[in-house]
C-alpha cells in the first residue's frame, strides 16, 4: 500500500508503506538466514585476526632488517656501483623531464601528477525513514527530499523515488583524469612506478593567473565553469578544478620543487622495490627531509596503527557474527516484553565476552609461531572476560 502526501514543494514528499506484521514462523525463518550470515562473519573474523598478526610481525621484522642494512647516500647526483643491489636512503628535490599539459584549458605545470576534477550540478535524493506499528501492521514512513549539489560522479536519477522534476543528465560532457609524468627523478636516480604512486599529496591549483580558455567557459575563483551564470548554476552545468602532486620544478606562483626522502633498492640508476628475507617489500617515500631513523620510525608507527585497526575490525566482525548466531533465542521470547529485553541484554553481554576472549585467543595463536612467551600471556588474558562475566553471576545461579 502506498500513500503519498506531498508537502506542497516539489523538492520534498512523504511515502508511507505498510505490511502485515510477520508471524512467528516467518520471524524464525529470517533469524535462520541471519544465523548463516553470522557464521560466515564469525569465520571471516578468525581469518582476519589470525592473518593480521602474521602480517604485522612480518612487516616489523622486514623493517628491522631494512634498518640494519640501509646505506645513506653521500651524493644523489652520481650513481655509485658499490651500492648496486643494496638498500639506500636519499633525500632530494623531485625533477621531471617535461611539464604536464591540459590543452583544453591552456594549463601546464612542472609536476609529477596533474589531476583534472570535473563536477556536475545535479539533483541529489535524501531519505529519512521511521517505522511504527498501527492496527497490527508495520508502517514505514519515508521522507524524500531533493537538493541540487556539485558532484564529481554522475547521480543516476532513474533510481530516485520521484524522477519527475529531478532529472539528471546521464553523462558528463568533460571527463576527469589524472596525468602522470613518465619519468620522475631525484638527482640522477629514476623512481619506480611504486614510488611514484606514493606521491599523492594533492594540492588545489590556483587559476587566478590564467585567462578564460574558451568563449563558453568562465573562470570564477579556482574553477572553470561551463555555465551561462556560474552564480546561479542549472542542473547539468559543469565546473572544473585542478590539483597537482609533487612539484618538480621551480614555479613563480607555487615555489621551489618538492623535496622527498626515499628508501629503496639501487638497480643501476633506478630505485626499485627491495625484497627482505622476511618476505616483505620495502620501497618507501615521504615528503620532506627525513633521517633514516625518522623514516623507519614512521613505518613502524604506520604498521602499529594498521594492526590495531584490523584487530578492531576483527573483534567487531566476531561480535556481529555471535550476535546474529544467538539471535534465535531473542526471537523465541520476543512475544514477552520483559523477558525479551532481559534476553537481549544477556545476549549482547555474552557476545561481547565471547568475542573478546576468542579475539585474544586467535591473536595469541597467531603469535605462537613468532613469539611463544607473548602468545602464552595473551592466551591467559583471553580467559579474563569469561572469568569476569562468571564472577558477576549471583551465587544462587552458579549453584
Order of alpha helices (4+ residues) and beta strands (2+ residues): beta-beta-alpha-beta-beta-beta-beta-beta-beta-beta-beta-beta-alpha-beta-beta-beta-beta-beta-beta-beta-beta-beta-alpha-alpha-alpha-alpha-alpha-alpha
